[in-house]
């Protein structure tokens, strides 16, 4: 007991002599991470923004300041205009399909069906593979075939079940283009949304549903007026996660379609790769990167502000 009391006394004396010792130690512990974050994240972001304002259009760096000329030229480029339209189309369809399909699967699993664990694993399995693998798989499945080889993939399946009139060129058809990529992306991410919604559904007290049913509400009205509003935070989180994935999608497009005919499946990230590492136009590639960062920030920053305000209110 005397030893413990003596140690406590020494600790109190040390704290009186060095009142900020704990704070200094804490800062020293996180200092390497802060330095790495400052250099390799914000430092590189700053350098990219600076490079986008220069004349660096070859392998040799040229930091001649040209202002916003790269951005003006970029928005006048037909390919970039098509990329922006493709991004909007991909984002809208991707969010709508993932949210609706994920919610439907979650509602079905929430009915405590037999073999729920098996179905849950099946729905989550696509999330275990990368977008590269998903792109290769769906490139095979959506391969329209040729006159010499005949139909392949899904087109062959449609022929076998007598629905040959539904065959299409998929990602080789400029009218479909990016929509074929949406199918593959939805296949991979809808299971993730299902898991989020299922966790939310299991967290809603049964008493709330029972009270609504006792008051005369139908099952549809219970979901519309009770369950769906309670799932709003999960829906918002899913929109943020899926939205930032859709805005910076790259690997799925590379593995599945490339830019496609008439750039029908091209996206800004792929254009940035082409411009920077194939065309050696580093300034314009940096400009595309800055625009992508701004697009993601428009989606993420309001969510962070909302989350911060919610935490402060609590």
N, C-alpha and C positions, 0 to 999 in steps of 0.2 A: 504493500500500500504506500509505504514511504517512497519507493522508487517511482511509482506512478504519479504521486503528487509532485515529486521533484521534477519529473519530465514535463508535467503540465505547467509547472512554474517556469521552467526554462522556455517553453513554447510561448507563454504569455510575455515573458521578457523580450524574446526575439521579435514577437509581433509588435511590441511597443517600440523597439529600436528600428524596425523596418516595416512600417505600416502598409506599404504598397508591395510587399514581397510577393504575395500571391498573384497580384495583377501582373507584375513584371514576369513572373514565371509563366503565367498563362500566355502572355504576349510572345515570349520567346518560343513557346511550344508551337504556336500557330504561325510564327513568322515565316518559316520555309514555305508553307502552303500559300500564304499571302503573297510572297515574292513570286512564286511559280504562277499563281493566278494573274498577278499584275503583268508579268512578262509574256506568258504563253497564251493568255486569253485576251486581256484588254490591250496589251501591247501590240499583239498581232492584229487585233481589230483596228487599232489606231493606224498601224502601218498600211493595212489594206485600204482604209479610207483615204490616206495620203496618196497611195499609189494610184487610186482611181482618179485623182486630180492631176496626174502627170502625163507625159508623152511616152510612157514606157510601152512600146509596141514591137519590141524585138527581144532577142535573148540578152542583148546588152542593156543594162538598166539605164534609163534616161529619165531623170527626175525633173525635167523642164515643166514648170507649172503651166497648165492649160485651163484650169478652172473646171467648169461643168461641161466642157465640150464633149467629153466621153459619154456623159449621161444623155446629152441632147442627141448625139449620134446613135446611141443605143436605142432610144425610144423611137427614132426614125427608121430603125431596122425592121424589116418585115418579119424576120424570124422571131425577134424578141416580142413583137406584138402578138404573133401566133402563140408563143410560149405563155404569155400572160393569160390569153383566152383559155388555153389548155389547162393552166393552173386553176383558174376559176371553175371551169367545168369539172375538173378532177376533184377539187375540194368539195364542191356542192354535192356531187353524186356520192363521193366517198363517205362524207359525213352522214348524208341521208340514209344510205344503205347500211352502213355499220351500226348506226344508232337504232334504226328500225329493226334490223335483223337481230342485233344483240339483245334488244329489249324483248322481242318475241321469244327468242330461245330462253332467256332468263325466266319469263313468265311460264313457259312450258315446264322448265325444270323445277320451278317453285311449286308445282302441283304434287311434289313428292312421288313422282312416277317411279316404277320399278326399274332398276338399273341406272339410276340417276348418275352414279359415279362414273359408269362407263360412258354415258353420253357426254357428261361434263369433260371427261378426258378427251373424247373425240373432237369436241368443239374447240378445245384449247390446244390440240395438237399442232395446228398450223402456226401458232405463235412460237413454237419451239424451233422453227426453221428460219433462216435468214431470208431477206428479200431477194438475195441472189438466187437461192434455191427455189423460192416461189416463182421468180421470173423464168427460170429454166423450165420448171414444170408446166407453167401455163403457156409458155412458148410452144411446147409440144402439143398441149391440149387444144390450143387455138390455131394451130397450123392449118390453113385451109386446104392444103394438099396441092396437087397440080394435075394438069390434063393427062400426063403420063402415068403418075402414081395413083391418081384417083383421090378420093376424100380421105382425110386422116383426122385423128383426134375427135373433137366434138362433132364436126361435120360428118364423120363416119358413123358416129352414134345416131345422129339424126337420120341418116340414110337407113340404118338398121331398124329403126322404129317407125319408119314411114313418114317422117317429117322432113324430108329432103328439101321442101320448099322454104324451110327456115335457115338453110345453109347460107353462110356469108363469108366474106374474106377476113373478118375479124380485124386484127391489127394491120393487115395489109390493105384494108379498105380506108381511104382517107376520110370517109364519112363516119367511121367508127373510131379509129385511131386511139385516142386517149381513153375512150370508154372501155376498151378491152383491158387496159391497165387497171381501171377501176375494179373490174371483176376480180382480178388477181389480188389486189390490195384488200378488197372487202373479204375475200376468202381467208386471208391471213389475220385480219384485225377484228373481225366480228366476234370471234370467240373471246377476245380480251374484253370487249365491251360487255359481252354476256356475263363474264365473271364479275365485272364491276356492278352491273345491275342486279345480279343474283345476290351479291353481298348486301346491297341496299335493300332488296326485298326481304331478305331474311332478318334484317335489322328493324323492320317495321312491326310494332306490336300487333299481335293477332286481335287484341281487344278493339283496336281502331277499325279494322275491317268488320268485326262482328257488330260494332255499334252502328256502322253505316248500313249494314244489311238489315239490322233491326229497325232502323228508321225508314226502311222501304226502298233503299237504293238498290239498283240492279248491279250485277257483277261489273258491267261496263262502266257504270257511274262510279263505282268504288275505285276503279283504276283511274278514271278520268279526274275525279275531284279529290281523291284522298292519296292514292299511291303515287301517281305521276308528279304532283306538286312536291311530295316529300322526297322524291328522287331528283329534284332539281340540282342540288350540289353535285351529285354523281354525273348527271347529264352535262353540267358545265365543265367538270373535270375531263370527261370523255371528249368533249368538243375541243378543249385546249390541246389535249394529247394528240388526237387525230388531226387537228388542224395544223399543228406544227410539223407533223409527219408529211402531210400532203403538200405543204408549201415548199419543203426542201427535198422532196422525193427525187432520188437519183438512181440508186442501185437497182431498183425494180425495173426502171425504164431501160437501163443499160443491158440487163440480162434478158429482158423480154422482147423489146421492140426497137430500141435505138430511137433516133429521131422520127422514124417512120416516113411513109410517102408524103411529100409536101409538108413535112414537119408536123404531121397530124398527131403524133404522140410525143413530140418534143416538149421539154420543160426547161425552165431557166437554169437549173443546176447542171443539166447536160450541156446546155449552150455555154455555160461558164467553163465547163471542162474543155469543150471544143475550142473555145476562144483562147483560153489561157495556155493549155498544154499541147494543143495541136496547131493553133494559129500563132502562138507566141505573142499574142496581144495582151500583155499582162495588165495594162491599165484598164482596158475595157472589161476584162475578166474580173478585176477588182471591183469595178462599178456594178457588175451583175451581183457579186457577192454582197456588196453594201445594200443593194435593193432587196435581196433575199433577207438580209438581216433586218431591214426595216419592216418588211412584210411580217416576219415572225414576231418582231417587237410589237407591232400593232395588235397582234393576237394575244401575246403573253403579258405585256405590261398592264393592260386593264385588269386581267385576272389576278396578277400579283397585288395590285392596288386594292381590288375587292377583297382578297384574302387577308391582307394586312388590316383593312378596316374592320372586317369581321372578327379577327382575333382581338383587336383593341376594344371592340364593343363587348366581348366576352369578359 
